Amino acid sequence: MTHITHMNTHQSEQVARPNAAANVPYRSGADSFGVPCPSPVYRAPNAAIVLSASGGLGTSTFAALLAQTLHGLYDDRDFALVDADLSGGGLDVLLGVESELGVLLNAVTAPLGEVDGAALRRRLTTWDGVDVLSSRPWICPMPQDWEIAVTVCALAEIYDMVVVDAGRAGYSPGEAIPLPLKGSAMILLVELSVLGTVRAQACIEALTGRGSRRSSDHRAMLANRTASGTVTEDDIALVGVLPPTARASARGVIGVDEAAEYLGIDVLCSIQPDARLCAEILEGTGLLKPNRANAKALRTVASWLDARRAGSVRPAGSGERR
């Protein structure tokens, strides 16, 4: 496999200490007294991590279309798309660029703690103006989660924004994001159903590490959010996804306002079923432009990311709702 590394480790906020015992290999998780050390934390403020609270919501498709939308809106900036769906992969196949010569995430390692972003960029596949780092977990083992985080940070230094397809979020604190990344925007896809919103609530509470936002000491916990380094609610954008059966029947579908009230965070927009786009994906011909309604929703998310990048605060209730 190709190794794309160099000897700088400044991106890691914490450097693990080796085991001081004689003839014992270095370990990153414990000091000389056997007490666990904090794991390194990597920050990429200009990365947008796309997650889904439920399976089958089209996370990879949304991530790709978001990167495409960003490139279309801000053609003077550079964007990258990273396939970090550890249980899925195959983003290059989804985009129809699997025959292009480009390095896969499987081939990237960081034995000294950092990836050479410039060298990696020269070997990425390009799709519709967006550079793509795909993965294929079925070919060979994927890099460790911290190596993927280092890779995202390296690309974030080169590109104006990196969109990361992170697959399905977890429901446990510390495991909601499959990567040890902090400071990034979190775009959580939520199925607009009763079960979908319940799953989304569990994901949000795992992401923030704060428990229920309805608790009496919620404000006190928010006061310490910077010190703890956990994801804050301001970092999270919710995108509602209508179930495929929504056009045929409204049974079991809840509204955007109802979902936002339950989750305690505004839903920026909603994505509707797109039969034409789905057919193109299934045929493996690559993604086309989304329909008009979904294109508008994607622009809403892109605008939120741009405002966040500029340091603007999203006003309450300002999200576009459909």
Secondary structure as UniProt FT lines:
FT   TURN            10..11
FT   TURN            22..23
FT   TURN            32..33
FT   STRAND          42..43
FT   TURN            45..46
FT   STRAND          47..52
FT   TURN            55..56
FT   HELIX           59..73
FT   TURN            75..76
FT   STRAND          79..83
FT   TURN            86..87
FT   HELIX           91..95
FT   TURN            98..99
FT   HELIX           105..107
FT   TURN            111..112
FT   HELIX           117..121
FT   TURN            122..123
FT   STRAND          125..127
FT   TURN            128..129
FT   STRAND          130..133
FT   TURN            137..139
FT   HELIX           145..158
FT   STRAND          161..168
FT   TURN            173..175
FT   STRAND          181..182
FT   STRAND          185..191
FT   HELIX           194..208
FT   TURN            213..214
FT   TURN            216..217
FT   HELIX           218..223
FT   HELIX           225..228
FT   HELIX           233..235
FT   STRAND          236..241
FT   HELIX           244..246
FT   TURN            247..248
FT   TURN            251..252
FT   HELIX           256..263
FT   STRAND          267..271
FT   HELIX           275..283
FT   HELIX           292..309
FT   TURN            310..311
FT   TURN            316..317
//
